[in-house]
Amino acid sequence: MKRRFVNIGICVLVFGLVVALNSCGAVGVVTLDDAKIQFIGWIGGLGVEEHAIGQYLGEVSAGDEVGSFNPAALPDGATERGSGPLSENGWLFYVDEWPGSFYSHPGKICVIGKSGQILYSVETQGWPVVNGEKPASMNRTFQEMLADISTTIYNPKEIAIWPEFRWPVIVWRFRTYGAVVVNGLNPGENLYTEASNAQAMMVDAMKKLFNTATTGINYVQDVKYPNNKPANVAAAINDLVENKKVTHIVLYYIAHGNIELMSVGGIYFYASQLKTLMETYSTVKFILLVETCHGGSWPDYFRNLSPRLLNLRLAIASTSRNQGAYPDWDEAGGLIDYNRFDDQWVEFTSDFLLKMEYYTSEAHWGEVTSLTTPALENNILKLFWLCYDRAKADNWILSQRTGHQTPTHYLP
């Protein structure tokens, strides 16, 4: 649905007249509508990312303390400044510069008081919190927040998500292969619903790919809250190797992340720790999928190792080292997603699995087995490479087409 946005220049002029009249005692206090206009004008003077959106998140009261929470802040990063106790009642606003992306990613927080004064503004890499808690208005999916025009009041590129979708149908192709599918988010974290559904889709796909239902052997480990700490991941890998005797493991992580780290069950987990974990099982061959912001830093890390990690056969990240990982986008900046009726929840993961549906089908499995790239030594590597490569090359990822997300890989 197209939205019409108020001309910023006129909005600022009108708001200036309101404030001037208010200072002379001609009108009452600033209203919420006035504050929204002021916020939109404030955004216009910031030089934010062109696809940024602006959101109204609710009222705040005198004495409240506003700040942010970043689940994947760099350990040596600067501490973000909080507001301290607010001096008056007002309204909380948020500029999401990478709209809907997993964290860490850039944004701005603004509190406008009922006097019309900006009580607090700050650049942030996390989501807003009031008295340490996420605003109630954010306890929804990104799709729901985006569609609510009382919440998303600034969306110049008209980013939209369509409600139609379906789950991919994957065909069984492998024996004695396993997967550990990890949702690193905890309830209450932003994008928990999106991550949970994307992880559930990946679990379902891996169970079908490795024929868990027919064999009766659980080759797919579903690692999610409350048992989603790094120790739970290590135990899941150990179970597959020691008890199920698997020879190849797919490791999938969806999490909030930063450079060479991700938050797994609220605990920082580093690329160097994953290296150590895979080295423990040197006879097992791994495929790594990373769905996090700054995810490209993980393939970068393994590419730059010397000596290289011999049993990591392919590492795929949904985005580059310095970009976000996005939920499903179906419209943005005048572009429409090519598979808008099929993909859902998280842009890259969903598109990757739709390609897996295509390539595991009887009609197209021959395209996998006939691939002759020397580094792709077996059919599972060929399959995962094709799913990644064609989702990217066929421009299925709308946030890639807009320049916001660039899937990347490491193939030894």
C-alpha positions in Angstrom: 0.0 0.0 0.0 1.4 3.4 -1.0 1.8 6.0 1.7 1.8 9.7 1.4 4.3 11.6 3.5 3.9 15.3 4.5 6.3 17.7 2.9 9.1 18.2 5.4 9.6 21.8 4.8 5.9 22.7 5.3 5.8 20.5 8.4 8.8 22.2 10.0 7.3 25.7 9.2 3.9 24.7 10.7 5.6 23.3 13.8 7.7 26.4 14.2 4.5 28.5 14.2 2.9 26.3 16.8 5.9 26.5 19.1 6.1 30.3 18.6 2.4 30.7 19.5 2.8 28.4 22.4 5.7 30.5 23.8 3.3 33.5 23.7 0.7 31.6 25.6 -1.7 31.5 22.6 -2.0 27.7 22.5 -1.6 24.8 24.9 1.2 22.3 25.1 2.6 20.5 22.1 0.5 17.6 20.9 1.6 14.2 19.7 0.8 15.2 16.1 3.0 18.2 16.5 5.8 16.1 17.9 5.6 13.7 15.0 5.9 16.6 12.6 8.9 17.9 14.5 10.5 14.4 14.5 10.1 14.1 10.7 11.7 17.5 10.3 14.5 16.4 12.6 15.2 13.3 10.5 15.4 15.5 7.4 18.3 17.4 8.9 20.3 14.4 9.8 21.5 13.0 6.5 20.3 9.4 7.4 20.5 6.4 5.1 18.0 6.9 2.3 16.0 3.7 3.2 15.8 4.7 6.8 12.4 4.6 8.5 11.1 6.7 11.5 8.9 5.2 14.2 6.9 6.5 17.1 7.2 4.1 20.0 5.0 5.6 22.7 4.8 8.0 25.6 7.5 8.5 28.2 7.1 10.1 31.6 9.2 12.5 33.7 11.7 10.5 35.6 12.0 7.7 33.0 15.4 6.9 31.7 15.8 6.2 27.9 18.7 4.4 26.4 19.5 1.5 24.1 20.4 -2.2 24.3 22.8 -3.7 21.8 23.0 -7.5 22.1 26.2 -7.7 20.1 28.2 -4.6 21.1 31.9 -4.8 20.4 33.7 -5.4 23.8 36.0 -2.5 23.2 33.3 -0.2 21.8 32.2 3.1 23.3 29.4 3.0 25.9 26.2 4.7 24.5 25.0 7.6 26.5 21.6 7.3 28.3 19.2 10.1 28.9 19.2 10.1 32.7 15.9 10.9 34.3 13.7 12.9 31.9 12.7 16.3 33.0 9.1 16.1 31.6 6.6 13.9 29.9 7.1 13.3 26.2 7.2 10.9 23.3 9.8 8.4 22.2 10.9 8.1 18.5 13.4 5.9 16.7 15.2 6.2 13.3 16.0 2.7 12.0 18.7 3.2 9.4 18.9 -0.4 8.4 15.1 -1.1 8.6 14.3 -4.3 10.4 17.9 -5.6 10.3 19.3 -7.8 13.0 21.6 -6.0 15.4 24.2 -4.4 15.7 23.1 -1.7 13.3 22.9 2.1 13.2 19.9 4.1 14.3 19.0 7.2 16.3 16.8 7.7 19.3 14.9 10.9 20.0 12.7 12.0 22.9 10.5 15.1 22.3 9.0 16.7 25.4 5.5 18.1 25.7 7.1 21.5 25.8 8.4 20.9 22.2 12.0 20.5 23.4 14.2 17.6 22.3 15.0 16.1 25.7 17.3 13.4 24.5 18.9 12.3 21.2 21.6 9.8 20.5 23.1 7.6 17.8 22.9 4.0 18.6 23.7 0.5 17.4 20.9 -1.1 19.4 17.2 -0.8 20.0 15.6 1.7 22.3 14.8 0.9 25.9 12.9 2.7 28.6 14.0 2.0 32.1 15.9 -0.9 30.7 12.9 -2.5 28.9 12.0 -2.6 25.2 9.0 -0.4 24.5 5.7 -2.4 24.4 5.1 -1.2 20.8 8.2 -3.1 19.7 6.9 -6.4 20.9 5.7 -7.2 17.4 7.1 -8.4 14.2 8.8 -6.0 11.9 6.0 -6.6 9.4 3.4 -5.6 11.9 5.3 -2.5 13.0 5.9 -1.5 9.3 2.2 -1.9 8.4 1.0 0.2 11.4 1.0 3.8 10.1 0.6 5.1 13.7 4.0 3.6 14.5 6.0 3.9 11.2 5.4 7.5 10.4 8.4 8.0 8.0 9.0 5.5 5.2 10.0 7.5 2.1 11.1 4.4 0.2 7.8 2.7 1.0 9.3 -0.5 2.3 6.6 -3.1 2.6 6.2 -6.8 3.4 3.4 -8.8 1.7 1.5 -11.3 3.9 1.5 -14.2 1.4 4.1 -16.9 1.8 4.7 -20.7 1.9 7.2 -23.2 3.3 9.7 -24.7 0.9 9.3 -28.5 0.1 12.7 -30.1 0.3 13.4 -33.6 -1.0 15.6 -36.2 0.8 19.0 -36.5 -0.8 21.6 -37.5 1.9 22.5 -40.2 4.4 24.7 -40.0 7.5 24.7 -36.2 7.2 23.5 -34.0 10.1 22.7 -30.4 11.0 22.8 -28.2 14.0 20.3 -25.3 13.6 20.8 -22.5 16.1 18.5 -19.6 17.0 20.7 -17.4 19.2 18.0 -15.0 20.1 16.1 -15.0 23.4 12.4 -14.0 24.0 12.2 -10.2 24.4 15.0 -9.5 21.9 14.0 -7.5 18.8 13.3 -9.8 15.8 12.8 -12.9 18.0 9.7 -13.9 16.1 11.4 -13.5 12.7 14.4 -15.5 13.8 12.3 -18.2 15.4 10.3 -18.8 12.3 13.4 -18.7 10.0 15.1 -21.2 12.2 12.0 -23.5 12.2 12.0 -23.4 8.4 15.7 -24.4 8.4 15.0 -27.2 10.9 12.2 -28.5 8.7 14.3 -28.3 5.6 17.2 -30.1 7.1 15.0 -32.9 8.5 13.6 -33.5 5.0 17.0 -33.3 3.4 18.5 -35.8 5.8 15.4 -38.0 6.0 14.9 -37.9 9.7 11.3 -39.0 9.5 11.9 -42.3 7.6 15.1 -43.4 9.4 13.9 -42.5 12.9 17.3 -41.1 13.6 17.4 -37.4 14.7 20.1 -36.1 12.4 19.0 -32.5 13.0 19.6 -30.8 16.3 17.1 -27.9 17.0 19.0 -25.5 19.3 16.8 -22.8 20.6 15.7 -21.0 23.8 16.1 -21.9 26.6 18.8 -24.3 25.6 20.6 -22.1 23.1 24.0 -21.3 24.7 27.3 -22.1 23.1 27.6 -25.1 25.3 24.3 -26.5 23.9 25.7 -26.1 20.4 28.8 -28.0 21.3 26.8 -30.8 22.9 24.6 -31.0 19.8 27.6 -31.4 17.6 29.1 -34.1 19.9 25.8 -36.0 19.9 25.8 -36.1 16.1 29.4 -37.3 15.8 29.6 -39.7 18.7 26.1 -41.2 18.7 24.7 -40.7 15.2 28.1 -41.2 13.5 27.6 -38.4 11.0 30.5 -37.5 8.7 29.2 -34.1 7.5 27.5 -31.4 9.6 25.7 -28.2 8.5 26.0 -25.5 11.1 23.3 -22.7 10.8 23.3 -19.7 13.1 20.7 -17.0 13.2 21.6 -14.3 15.8 22.4 -10.7 16.5 26.0 -10.1 15.6 29.0 -7.9 15.1 32.5 -8.3 13.6 33.5 -11.9 14.2 31.1 -12.4 17.1 27.4 -13.2 17.7 25.1 -13.4 20.7 24.1 -17.0 21.2 21.6 -17.3 24.0 22.8 -14.0 25.4 26.5 -15.1 25.5 29.1 -13.7 23.1 30.4 -16.4 20.8 33.5 -15.6 18.6 34.7 -16.9 15.3 37.9 -18.1 17.1 35.8 -20.2 19.4 34.0 -21.8 16.5 37.4 -22.6 14.9 38.4 -24.4 18.1 35.1 -26.3 18.2 35.5 -27.6 14.6 39.1 -28.5 15.2 37.9 -30.8 17.9 36.2 -32.9 15.3 38.9 -32.9 12.6 37.4 -35.9 10.7 34.0 -34.2 10.3 33.5 -31.9 7.4 31.5 -28.7 8.1 29.3 -26.3 6.1 28.7 -23.0 8.0 25.7 -20.7 7.4 25.7 -17.4 9.3 22.6 -15.2 9.3 23.7 -12.2 11.4 24.5 -8.6 10.9 28.2 -8.2 9.9 28.0 -11.9 9.0 30.6 -11.6 6.3 33.3 -11.2 8.9 33.0 -14.9 9.6 34.0 -16.1 6.1 36.6 -13.4 6.2 38.0 -14.8 9.4 38.3 -18.3 8.1 39.7 -17.2 4.7 42.5 -15.4 6.5 43.6 -18.2 8.8 47.1 -19.6 8.3 47.2 -22.6 8.3 43.6 -22.8 7.1 41.0 -25.0 8.8 40.9 -28.1 6.6 37.5 -29.5 7.6 35.6 -26.3 7.0 34.5 -26.9 3.4 32.2 -23.9 2.8 31.2 -20.9 4.8 28.3 -18.7 3.7 27.1 -15.5 5.3 23.9 -13.7 4.4 25.5 -10.3 4.3 28.9 -8.6 4.2 31.3 -7.6 6.9 29.8 -4.1 7.2 26.2 -4.6 6.4 23.0 -5.8 8.1 21.0 -9.0 7.7 17.4 -8.2 6.9 14.0 -9.6 7.5 11.7 -10.2 4.6 11.3 -7.1 2.3 8.8 -7.3 -0.5 8.8 -3.7 -1.7 11.4 -0.9 -1.2 12.4 2.2 -3.2 10.0 1.3 -6.1 11.4 -2.2 -6.4 9.3 -5.3 -5.9 10.7 -8.6 -4.7 10.7 -11.2 -7.5 9.4 -14.0 -5.1 7.3 -11.9 -2.9 4.5 -14.5 -2.7 6.9 -17.2 -1.5 9.6 -15.9 0.8 9.0 -15.0 4.4 10.4 -13.9 7.8 14.1 -13.4 6.9 15.2 -12.4 3.4 18.3 -14.5 2.8 17.4 -17.7 4.7 14.0 -17.9 3.0 15.4 -17.3 -0.5 18.2 -19.9 0.2 15.6 -22.5 1.1 13.4 -21.7 -1.9 16.4 -22.4 -4.1 17.0 -25.7 -2.1 13.4 -26.7 -2.9 14.2 -26.1 -6.6 17.5 -28.0 -6.7 16.4 -31.0 -4.6 13.4 -31.6 -6.9 13.5 -34.5 -9.4 13.4 -32.0 -12.3 16.5 -30.1 -11.2 18.6 -32.5 -9.1 20.8 -33.3 -12.1 22.0 -29.7 -12.1 23.5 -30.4 -8.7 25.2 -33.7 -9.5 26.6 -32.5 -12.9 28.4 -29.5 -11.4 32.1 -29.9 -12.0 33.7 -27.2 -9.8 36.8 -28.9 -8.3 36.4 -27.4 -4.8 32.9 -28.8 -4.6 33.9 -32.3 -3.9 30.5 -33.9 -3.1 26.8 -33.3 -3.7 26.0 -31.5 -0.5 28.7 -28.9 -1.2 27.3 -28.6 -4.7 23.8 -28.2 -3.4 24.6 -25.5 -0.8 26.8 -23.6 -3.2 24.1 -23.5 -5.9 21.4 -22.4 -3.4 23.7 -19.5 -2.3 25.0 -18.6 -5.7 21.7 -18.6 -7.5 19.7 -16.8 -4.8 22.4 -14.1 -5.1 22.9 -14.1 -8.9 19.2 -14.3 -9.7 18.5 -11.2 -7.5 16.0 -13.0 -5.3 17.2 -11.0 -2.3 15.4 -7.6 -2.4 17.7 -6.1 0.2 20.6 -7.0 -2.0 19.0 -5.3 -5.0 18.6 -2.1 -2.9 22.3 -2.2 -2.0 21.8 -3.1 1.7 22.8 -6.7 1.9 25.6 -8.6 0.0 25.8 -12.3 0.7 29.4 -13.6 0.8 31.3 -16.8 1.2 34.5 -18.7 1.7 35.2 -21.8 -0.4 38.7 -23.2 0.2 
